[in-house]
Amino acid sequence: MIRKPIGEILVQSHGLAREKLEEAIELQKTRGGRLGEVLVTLKAVTEDDVAKALCDQTGLTYLAEVRIDAIDPELVKDIPINFAKQFFVLPIQGGDGCHRVLVADPFDLAALDSVSAILKGRITPVVSSKQKVTDAINAVYDKRARQAESVMGDLEEANLDDIAHELEEPEDLLD
């Protein structure tokens, strides 16, 4: 299957002016970088436009809205937040050795392979903009931190001396 270039997809489906595409291609030649990022820098398209075009190009699913309440914070327990933020990846659904992972760059195969290895299973990328992925990462990791604080608060409220005493006192097996 021949993939249509991202610039052409943006011109045909997302209202990008051909002149802006040509300008971005010239800028990309001199400065480097990915065409979609250059176009966003020029404010010719939005991050969402690029994410949607990537989905058009690859056949992957685009996620316009990330429902934080639907994401189990336990999914991220093995993925360091710095890794998630650096590579714009976040597991959003999992089970039976297969996980849906929110990504901003579906072509970052090294990051996808790392997530697959960490989660010990297959992954299916779901694409969104960098900003939406970052916002989701922050929200899910904050939710996880609040849950951990809640557990610690519950432990502090418990009578730890009683628990420690019960653990230290040997049980008489003859009783």
N, C-alpha and C positions, 0 to 999 in steps of 0.2 A: 504494500500500500504506500503510495507516494503522499507524503504530508505536504500540505499547502504551507508556504512560509507564513510566519506569524504576522508580518507586515501586511500581507495580502488579506489575511483574515480580518485584521483590524480595519482595513480600508473597506472591504466588502460588507462586513457585518456590524461594525462598531462606529461607523461615521468618521474614521480618520481621513483627513485630506491627504491626497497623494503627495502634495508639495511638502507637507510635514513629514511624511514617510521618507521622502528623498533627503530632506534636511537631516533627519535622524540617522539615516544610513551613512551620510557623509560624516556626521559627528562621531558615529560609532567607529568608522574607519580611522579617525585621528585619535580618539580617546579610548577606544576599546569599550568593553562592556556588552551587555545583552541589549538587543534592540528594544525589547519591551521596557527595560529600565531607562534607556535613553529617552524613549517616547514619554514616559512618566515624568522624567526630569524636565522635558520641554513643555510639560503640561498639555501635550497633544491628546493624551488619553489618561484614564485613571488606572490605578492598580487593579480595580475590579474588571475593567475592560480587558486588561492583559490576562488576568486569571481566566476570564470567560473564553478568551481567544485560545489560551493554552488548552482548555477543555475541548474547544471545537477542533483543535489540531490533533489532540491525543485520544479523544473519546472518553476521557475521564469525567467524573461528576464534579460539577461546580457547586459549592455550598455558599449561598448568598448570606445566610444567617446561621450563626453558630449558637445552638441552644446549650448554654452552659449547664443548666439544671439537668440536662439529659446525659451529661458526661460523668461517669463514675471516677472520682478522684483517685481511686485505687489503680486505675489504668496507668497513671503516670508515676507510680511509686518507684519504679526502677530507672526512670529516665531523668537525669539531672536537669534542673531548670535551665542551667547555662547551655547545655546541649540543645534543649528544645528551642531556646531563644536564638541561638547562633544559627541553627539550620531551619528554623521556622517549621517545626514538626510537633504534632500533638495527637496522641492516640485518643480517639473519640468514641470508639465502640470496639468491644472485643468479645471473644468467646470461641471455643472449639478450635483453637490454634490459628484463628484468622482475625485480624484487627483492621478496622478502618482508621486511617491516619490522616489527619488534616495537614496539608502541606501548602507552602507557597510556591515551591519549585519542584514540580514532578520529575524534572530531569536530574536532580541531585541524587544520583544512584548510590553514592557512598553513604549519604545520610539515611536513605531508605533502607539500605542493607544493614546499617548499624541498628536502626530501630527494629528491623526484623529479627536481628540476632538478640537484641536486648529483650524483646517480647517473646522470643522463642516460638515464632510462628510466621505465617504468611501475612503480608499486609496489602491492603488495597488503598492507594492514595485517593484522597478527596481534596480538591483544590479550592483555595480561597486566597484573598489578597494577603500580603504581608501584614498589613495593619490588623486585619481580622484575626489572623493566626496569632499575632502577638497579644491582642486583647484577650483571646481565648486562653492562651498560655497563662497570662497573668491571673485571670479569673479562676481557672481550675487549680493552679498552684496555691492561690490565696485560700480557696475553699478547703483544700487539703490541709493547709497550715492551721486554719481555724478549727478543723476537726481534731487535729492533734492537740491544739491548745485546750479544747473542750475535754478531751480524755485526760490530759494532765490536771486540769482543774478538778475533775471528778476524783482523780487519785488523791489530790491534796485534801479534798473534803473527807475522804475515807479515813478511818482511824488507822494510820499506818503502823502505830505501835502495836495495836491488837493483831494486825496481820503478821507483823514480824514475830510477835510472841507465839502465835499459833505455829509459825514455821519453825521456830527454834525449839519448841517443846516436843521432845520425842514422844511418840505414841506408845503406850504400853500394850504390847501385843497380847498379853494374857487377860486383859480386861475384856 
